[in-house]
Amino acid sequence: MVAAETAVSEVDGANGRLIYRGGYLIEDLVPVVGYEEAAYLLWNGELPNEKELDALRQRMAKARELNKAAKGALTAMDPTTDPMDILRTVVSAQGAAKTLTKPTLDEAVALTAVFPTIVGAIHRRRQGKEVVLPRGDLGHAANLLWMMTGEEPAADKVHWLDTYLVLLADHGLNASTFAARVVASTGSDLASCVVGAIAALKGPAHGGATLAARNMLDKIGSADNAERWLAEAHARHERFSGFGHRVYRTYDPRAKILREMAKTAAPELHETAAKTEEVALRILHEAHPDRPNATNVDFWASVVLTGAGIPKELFTTIFATSRVAGWTAHVLESLSDLRLIRPASRWVGPQPGKKPLQLAKR
Ligand SMILES: CC(C)(COP(=O)(O)OP(=O)(O)OC[C@H]1O[C@@H](n2cnc3c(N)ncnc32)[C@H](O)[C@@H]1OP(=O)(O)O)[C@@H](O)C(=O)NCCC(=O)NCCS
């Protein structure tokens, strides 16, 4: 069923292709663009020239500080609260306004710029440490690592995180993007669309799968244990996290890129993960020879994010930090032909007149 027309990105599941706006394959973009360029492309439909990229970087760097309401919301929350709940609440406070406004590109840029500030602060507070202020001289990924650690980020870690952010920035009409478009279709404001999207991303069937994949690798523990652990899990009818996909019927093209990167980003975890993947794919193939359940992005993302120094509890917030560019691009795109999304439902209740009205005694 087609629920929207979009030129922001396309998931070609049969051929294992992810196409970003403008018709670019993800594997052609990733080696040559950083997150800011990818976001510009999703928002504007074209890659920026040097001047445009510079201007975007400056706009984002200037928009990194939280406003008073967001700072208040952040400090009012217990640091041990679920990071996605803090993110959702602080984004909501950051976007609170006196009157309803129509989403704009400026707002999309500003909202995207503030995500690393929130995630950095969540991390510092979880550790009982002082929040680190954003740095205007660093790029999006580098600033995020800086705000988490308060240390000059290593170039390779910045590269791994930046690659992840580019890869996850958009993915067709996934659940959270659809949620954003549903909210937009009512004529609501941009922050409300993004808050709705964060809420949809939070669930384990969507954004939580990267954490689930890492938890599975932690339980497996070592390459030697993969065969036994997976066979037992399969016998218990458990699903292998990071495998299978609603749309892809081939290896996820994003997972392919991250699998390569994982070798250098986290060599020890890579060894366990590579063996886990080999065994899992064999078991899945034996169970369903006609149904290709291949590796999805979450499996290898969990290894690469670990290498970049991101604790697993923050994985879903980092996913949101990337996907906000896609959410906002979809909302802006939908404005050109704004129609209320109102799907039909099928009535499965009793027909009227069959059940007598039973009222409480008055
Ligand atoms: C993503 C997912 C929900 C897609 O599911 P789907 O395309 O609707 O496929 P179905 O749920 O209909 O599964 C089809 C069959 O393959 C099996 N299967 C699919 N993914 C599996 C997995 N990860 N592990 C074990 N078996 C799996 C199912 O058990 C089912 O077999 P059955 O008919 O004997 O019950 C599913 O693959 C999954 O749960 N994956 C694990 C979670 C995950 O990695 N999510 C992130 C997705 S990006």
The ligand as an SDF file (V2000), in Angstrom:
LIG
                    3D

 48 50  0  0  0  0  0  0  0  0999 V2000
   12.4930   -6.8610   11.0480 C   0  0  0  0  0  0  0  0  0  0  0  0
   11.4450   -7.9720   11.0900 C   0  0  0  0  0  0  0  0  0  0  0  0
   10.3350   -7.5540   12.0600 C   0  0  0  0  0  0  0  0  0  0  0  0
   10.8820   -8.1560    9.6720 C   0  0  0  0  0  0  0  0  0  0  0  0
    9.9600   -9.1140    9.7240 O   0  0  0  0  0  0  0  0  0  0  0  0
    9.0450   -9.5380    8.4890 P   0  0  0  0  0  0  0  0  0  0  0  0
    9.6530   -9.1740    7.2040 O   0  0  0  0  0  0  0  0  0  0  0  0
    7.6910   -9.0480    8.7570 O   0  0  0  0  0  0  0  0  0  0  0  0
    9.1410  -11.0750    8.5830 O   0  0  0  0  0  0  0  0  0  0  0  0
    8.2920  -12.0170    9.4980 P   0  0  0  0  0  0  0  0  0  0  0  0
    8.1850  -11.4450   10.8760 O   0  0  0  0  0  0  0  0  0  0  0  0
    7.0210  -12.3030    8.7760 O   0  0  0  0  0  0  0  0  0  0  0  0
    9.2250  -13.3070    9.5150 O   0  0  0  0  0  0  0  0  0  0  0  0
    9.2290  -14.2650    8.4850 C   0  0  0  0  0  0  0  0  0  0  0  0
    9.8590  -15.5170    9.0050 C   0  0  0  0  0  0  0  0  0  0  0  0
   11.2620  -15.3190    9.1660 O   0  0  0  0  0  0  0  0  0  0  0  0
   11.6370  -15.4990   10.5250 C   0  0  0  0  0  0  0  0  0  0  0  0
   12.5180  -14.4160   10.9280 N   0  0  0  0  0  0  0  0  0  0  0  0
   12.5170  -13.1370   10.4540 C   0  0  0  0  0  0  0  0  0  0  0  0
   13.4690  -12.4280   11.0500 N   0  0  0  0  0  0  0  0  0  0  0  0
   14.0720  -13.2660   11.9190 C   0  0  0  0  0  0  0  0  0  0  0  0
   15.1120  -13.1030   12.8410 C   0  0  0  0  0  0  0  0  0  0  0  0
   15.7390  -11.9280   12.9990 N   0  0  0  0  0  0  0  0  0  0  0  0
   15.4770  -14.1490   13.5900 N   0  0  0  0  0  0  0  0  0  0  0  0
   14.8600  -15.3480   13.4600 C   0  0  0  0  0  0  0  0  0  0  0  0
   13.8590  -15.5840   12.5910 N   0  0  0  0  0  0  0  0  0  0  0  0
   13.4600  -14.5380   11.8370 C   0  0  0  0  0  0  0  0  0  0  0  0
   10.3560  -15.3760   11.3400 C   0  0  0  0  0  0  0  0  0  0  0  0
   10.4080  -16.1470   12.5180 O   0  0  0  0  0  0  0  0  0  0  0  0
    9.3220  -15.8990   10.3870 C   0  0  0  0  0  0  0  0  0  0  0  0
    9.2620  -17.2810   10.4620 O   0  0  0  0  0  0  0  0  0  0  0  0
    7.8970  -18.0550   10.8460 P   0  0  0  0  0  0  0  0  0  0  0  0
    6.9730  -17.7000    9.7070 O   0  0  0  0  0  0  0  0  0  0  0  0
    8.3210  -19.4870   10.8990 O   0  0  0  0  0  0  0  0  0  0  0  0
    7.4680  -17.4700   12.1500 O   0  0  0  0  0  0  0  0  0  0  0  0
   12.0790   -9.3130   11.5710 C   0  0  0  0  0  0  0  0  0  0  0  0
   13.0240   -9.7320   10.6320 O   0  0  0  0  0  0  0  0  0  0  0  0
   12.7000   -9.2120   12.9590 C   0  0  0  0  0  0  0  0  0  0  0  0
   11.9890   -9.3570   13.9560 O   0  0  0  0  0  0  0  0  0  0  0  0
   14.0480   -8.9960   13.0400 N   0  0  0  0  0  0  0  0  0  0  0  0
   14.7190   -8.8980   14.2840 C   0  0  0  0  0  0  0  0  0  0  0  0
   14.6510   -7.4820   14.8500 C   0  0  0  0  0  0  0  0  0  0  0  0
   15.4620   -6.4920   14.0520 C   0  0  0  0  0  0  0  0  0  0  0  0
   16.6230   -6.7110   13.7220 O   0  0  0  0  0  0  0  0  0  0  0  0
   14.8270   -5.3520   13.7400 N   0  0  0  0  0  0  0  0  0  0  0  0
   15.4290   -4.2750   12.9940 C   0  0  0  0  0  0  0  0  0  0  0  0
   14.8740   -4.1740   11.6330 C   0  0  0  0  0  0  0  0  0  0  0  0
   15.7030   -2.8960   10.7120 S   0  0  0  0  0  0  0  0  0  0  0  0
  1  2  1  0
  2  3  1  0
  2  4  1  0
  2 36  1  0
  4  5  1  0
  5  6  1  0
  6  7  2  0
  6  8  1  0
  6  9  1  0
  9 10  1  0
 10 11  2  0
 10 12  1  0
 10 13  1  0
 13 14  1  0
 14 15  1  0
 15 16  1  0
 15 30  1  0
 16 17  1  0
 17 18  1  0
 17 28  1  0
 18 19  1  0
 18 27  1  0
 19 20  2  0
 20 21  1  0
 21 22  1  0
 21 27  2  0
 22 23  1  0
 22 24  2  0
 24 25  1  0
 25 26  2  0
 26 27  1  0
 28 29  1  0
 28 30  1  0
 30 31  1  0
 31 32  1  0
 32 33  2  0
 32 34  1  0
 32 35  1  0
 36 37  1  0
 36 38  1  0
 38 39  2  0
 38 40  1  0
 40 41  1  0
 41 42  1  0
 42 43  1  0
 43 44  2  0
 43 45  1  0
 45 46  1  0
 46 47  1  0
 47 48  1  0
M  END
$$$$
